[in-house]
Amino acid sequence: MEKAKVAASQPVSVELDEGREYWWCACGRSQTQPFCDGSHQGTGINPLGFKADKSGKAWLCMCKQTKTPPYCDGSHASLEE
């Protein structure tokens, strides 16, 4: 299995709709970050499906190192440059 690629060093703010299913890119290769576009094929890394528990703004992880996927937990602050 390949290692996840850091898509960005900061989280991204997105508007989510309560009850809607989303697919968060876990591999970092998607061109439609933070959501999956199928670029993970062959990496051994699968996207994370989740349903928004409420409508509104959410900060989704872009460094792919979060311990609370798909949400940012601040792990980007400890990334090496």
MOFENGI-V843242 format. One record per residue. N is the residue number from 1. RES is the residue in three letters. PSI is psi in whole degrees, 0 to 359 (999 if undefined). NEAR is the number of other C-alpha atoms within 10 Angstrom. Layout:
# MOFENGI-V843242
[[N:RES:PSI:NEAR] [N:RES:PSI:NEAR]]
This chain:
# MOFENGI-V843242
[[1:MET:136:7] [2:GLU:162:10] [3:LYS:146:12] [4:ALA:140:18] [5:LYS:138:15] [6:VAL:115:18] [7:ALA:327:20] [8:ALA:158:15] [9:SER:6:17] [10:GLN:152:17] [11:PRO:168:21] [12:VAL:139:16] [13:SER:127:14] [14:VAL:154:12] [15:GLU:123:11] [16:LEU:151:18] [17:ASP:126:15] [18:GLU:130:12] [19:GLY:348:12] [20:ARG:142:12] [21:GLU:136:13] [22:TYR:157:18] [23:TRP:107:16] [24:TRP:131:26] [25:CYS:121:30] [26:ALA:346:29] [27:CYS:338:26] [28:GLY:4:25] [29:ARG:349:21] [30:SER:142:18] [31:GLN:355:13] [32:THR:42:13] [33:GLN:142:18] [34:PRO:12:26] [35:PHE:157:21] [36:CYS:141:22] [37:ASP:11:16] [38:GLY:0:15] [39:SER:349:17] [40:HIS:348:19] [41:GLN:126:11] [42:GLY:357:10] [43:THR:340:13] [44:GLY:3:11] [45:ILE:129:17] [46:ASN:149:17] [47:PRO:162:19] [48:LEU:117:15] [49:GLY:136:13] [50:PHE:155:14] [51:LYS:134:13] [52:ALA:129:15] [53:ASP:349:12] [54:LYS:158:12] [55:SER:146:12] [56:GLY:190:12] [57:LYS:140:12] [58:ALA:147:17] [59:TRP:111:16] [60:LEU:143:23] [61:CYS:136:31] [62:MET:344:29] [63:CYS:345:24] [64:LYS:18:28] [65:GLN:359:20] [66:THR:148:17] [67:LYS:357:12] [68:THR:54:13] [69:PRO:143:17] [70:PRO:3:25] [71:TYR:146:17] [72:CYS:136:22] [73:ASP:10:16] [74:GLY:3:16] [75:SER:333:18] [76:HIS:336:19] [77:ALA:339:10] [78:SER:11:9] [79:LEU:142:11] [80:GLU:141:6] [81:GLU:999:4]]
